[in-house]
Amino acid sequence: MKIFQFSIFNFQVIKKICLLVLVLMLGVGAGLHVDAKGVESVVASAKKKKVQPQESANAQQARHMFMQTWQRVFNNQGASLHYKVNIANLYKTEGTIWYKGKKSKYFSKNSNCWNDGVTSYVTREKRRVVEIHDAKEKSKYEEKFSFEPDNYTYGIARQQDGFLITLKAKKGVSGVKEAKVLLDLATHNPKKIRIKVAFLWATINISNFYSGDIDDDVFVFPRGKYAGYKFVDER
């Protein structure tokens, strides 16, 4: 019984971590923001760093393409996409997300979120509840896991369906141990992300990726639409 409980607990934690990785790599979520200037500084820093002797030409190309794609995702004009998450066929979810600097919005089956950079409104559709959070508040998972480009080794391979970039964690790095990012051959837009946390693989399929020209009105919470819901202030 204890073994069963432990495995269930581990899966719940892994599920949250995998969803968090989606947040960290794509820059969306309640209470989390990605500053475009911060991303630019990371990219600039990566360019200034001297290439280590052990880094091959393939690794350099993989890192360069990955950082270029990251810049296209995290830009001052925002981006949007539809995602489908599948964690080892044990948990599946999908939704649509929009983000721009400190602002974000997502729609999923059971909850929606509007984050205007100051306040985050999360709706729980089944319970007809709207939770109000401080947009700058971070969960314990966000505090524990972060993505640092220099913590990984890189490799790239051209396939029929796109460029496959593989990231492997260096010794001592916790959280995501390996990630595989598939980019479109022509546009270099992200198509699929596979991540390994503990012993499970999660697959994130990405479609309808759009970069730039996201209006700020997208992130304004439509309070009138939820007049019949119970509002719970979590700040």
C-alpha positions in Angstrom: 0.0 0.0 0.0 2.8 2.4 0.9 4.5 1.6 -2.5 1.3 2.4 -4.3 0.8 5.7 -2.5 4.4 6.6 -3.1 4.2 6.0 -6.8 1.0 8.0 -7.1 2.6 10.9 -5.2 5.6 10.8 -7.5 3.4 10.9 -10.6 1.5 13.9 -9.3 4.8 15.7 -8.7 6.2 14.7 -12.1 2.9 15.8 -13.8 3.3 19.3 -12.2 7.0 19.4 -13.1 6.3 18.5 -16.7 3.6 21.1 -17.0 6.0 23.6 -15.4 8.6 22.8 -18.1 6.0 23.7 -20.7 5.6 27.0 -18.8 9.3 27.6 -18.5 10.2 26.7 -22.1 7.2 28.5 -23.6 6.9 31.4 -21.1 3.3 31.2 -19.9 1.4 30.5 -16.7 -0.3 32.0 -13.7 2.3 33.8 -11.6 5.1 33.4 -14.0 6.4 35.9 -16.5 9.3 36.0 -19.0 11.0 39.3 -19.5 12.0 39.9 -23.1 15.0 41.9 -22.0 16.1 39.0 -19.8 15.9 36.6 -22.7 17.9 39.0 -24.9 20.6 39.2 -22.2 20.8 35.4 -22.0 21.2 35.1 -25.8 23.8 37.9 -25.8 25.7 36.2 -23.0 25.6 32.9 -24.8 27.0 34.6 -27.9 29.9 36.2 -26.0 30.9 33.0 -24.2 34.0 31.3 -25.7 33.2 28.0 -27.2 34.6 25.2 -25.1 37.1 22.9 -26.8 35.0 19.9 -26.3 31.9 21.5 -28.1 31.7 20.2 -31.6 30.5 22.0 -34.7 27.3 20.1 -34.4 26.8 21.2 -30.8 27.5 24.8 -31.8 24.9 24.7 -34.6 22.3 23.1 -32.3 22.8 25.7 -29.6 22.7 28.5 -32.1 19.5 27.3 -33.7 17.9 26.6 -30.3 18.7 30.1 -29.0 17.4 31.7 -32.3 14.1 29.8 -31.8 13.9 30.9 -28.2 14.3 34.5 -29.3 11.4 34.1 -31.7 9.3 32.7 -29.0 10.2 35.3 -26.4 9.9 38.6 -28.3 8.6 42.0 -27.3 5.5 41.6 -29.5 4.3 38.3 -27.9 3.4 34.9 -29.3 0.6 32.4 -29.2 0.2 28.6 -29.8 -1.9 25.6 -29.2 -0.4 22.7 -27.2 -1.2 19.1 -26.4 0.6 17.4 -23.5 0.9 13.7 -23.1 2.8 12.3 -20.1 3.6 8.6 -20.8 -0.1 8.1 -21.8 -1.0 8.5 -18.1 -2.0 12.1 -18.3 -3.2 14.2 -21.2 -4.2 17.9 -21.5 -4.3 20.6 -24.2 -5.0 24.2 -24.5 -4.1 27.5 -26.2 -1.7 30.1 -24.7 -0.8 33.7 -25.4 2.0 35.6 -23.9 3.8 38.9 -24.1 6.5 40.1 -21.7 5.0 39.8 -18.2 1.5 39.1 -19.5 -0.1 35.8 -20.4 -3.3 34.0 -21.0 -4.3 30.4 -21.4 -7.4 28.4 -22.1 -7.7 24.7 -21.2 -10.5 22.2 -20.6 -11.0 22.9 -16.9 -9.4 26.2 -16.3 -8.6 29.5 -17.9 -6.2 32.2 -16.9 -5.7 35.9 -17.6 -2.5 37.5 -16.3 -2.1 41.2 -17.0 1.4 41.4 -15.4 0.0 42.6 -12.0 -2.9 40.3 -11.2 -3.6 36.8 -12.3 -7.2 35.5 -12.6 -7.6 31.7 -12.8 -11.0 30.2 -13.4 -12.0 26.8 -12.1 -14.9 25.9 -14.4 -16.2 22.8 -12.6 -16.4 24.7 -9.3 -17.4 28.0 -10.9 -14.7 29.7 -8.9 -12.3 32.5 -9.9 -9.0 32.6 -8.0 -7.1 35.9 -7.8 -3.3 35.7 -7.5 -0.4 38.1 -7.4 1.1 37.8 -10.9 4.6 37.9 -9.4 4.0 35.1 -6.9 5.9 31.9 -7.7 5.0 28.3 -6.8 7.4 26.0 -5.1 7.9 24.2 -8.4 8.8 27.5 -10.2 11.3 28.3 -7.5 12.9 24.9 -7.7 13.2 24.5 -11.4 14.5 26.9 -14.0 16.0 26.5 -17.4 19.6 27.6 -17.9 21.0 27.1 -21.5 24.5 26.5 -20.2 23.4 23.5 -18.0 22.9 21.4 -21.1 24.9 19.9 -24.0 23.4 20.2 -27.5 23.1 18.1 -30.6 21.2 18.5 -33.9 20.0 16.1 -36.6 18.0 16.8 -39.8 15.0 14.5 -40.1 12.2 14.3 -42.7 9.8 16.1 -40.3 12.2 18.7 -39.1 15.4 19.6 -37.2 15.7 17.6 -34.0 17.7 19.4 -31.3 18.6 17.3 -28.3 19.5 18.8 -24.9 21.1 16.6 -22.2 21.6 17.9 -18.7 25.1 18.1 -17.4 26.2 16.3 -14.3 24.5 17.6 -11.1 21.6 19.4 -12.9 18.2 18.6 -11.4 14.8 18.7 -12.9 14.7 18.0 -16.7 17.4 15.5 -17.6 16.8 15.5 -21.3 14.8 17.4 -23.9 14.2 16.9 -27.6 12.9 19.9 -29.5 11.6 19.4 -33.1 11.7 22.5 -35.3 10.0 23.0 -38.7 12.4 22.6 -41.6 11.3 25.8 -43.3 10.2 28.2 -40.6 12.1 26.8 -37.6 8.9 27.2 -35.5 8.7 24.7 -32.6 6.6 21.6 -33.5 7.2 19.2 -30.7 9.0 19.1 -27.3 9.8 15.8 -25.5 11.1 16.1 -22.0 12.4 13.5 -19.5 11.8 14.0 -15.8 12.8 11.1 -13.5 11.9 8.0 -15.5 8.9 9.4 -17.5 8.8 11.1 -20.9 6.3 13.9 -21.6 5.4 14.9 -25.2 4.2 18.4 -26.0 2.8 18.8 -29.6 2.7 22.5 -30.7 0.5 23.9 -33.5 -0.8 27.2 -34.7 2.4 29.0 -33.5 2.2 32.7 -34.1 4.9 35.2 -33.2 4.4 38.9 -32.8 1.5 41.5 -33.0 -0.3 40.3 -29.8 -2.6 43.0 -28.5 -2.5 43.9 -24.8 -6.3 43.7 -24.6 -5.9 39.9 -24.9 -4.7 39.7 -21.3 -7.6 41.8 -19.8 -9.8 39.6 -17.5 -13.5 39.7 -18.7 -15.0 40.1 -15.3 -18.5 40.5 -16.5 -18.5 37.0 -18.1 -17.9 35.5 -14.7 -20.4 37.5 -12.7 -22.0 34.3 -11.4 -18.8 32.8 -10.1 -17.4 32.9 -6.6 -14.2 35.1 -6.4 -11.5 33.9 -4.0 -8.6 36.3 -3.3 -5.4 34.2 -2.8 -3.1 37.2 -2.6 
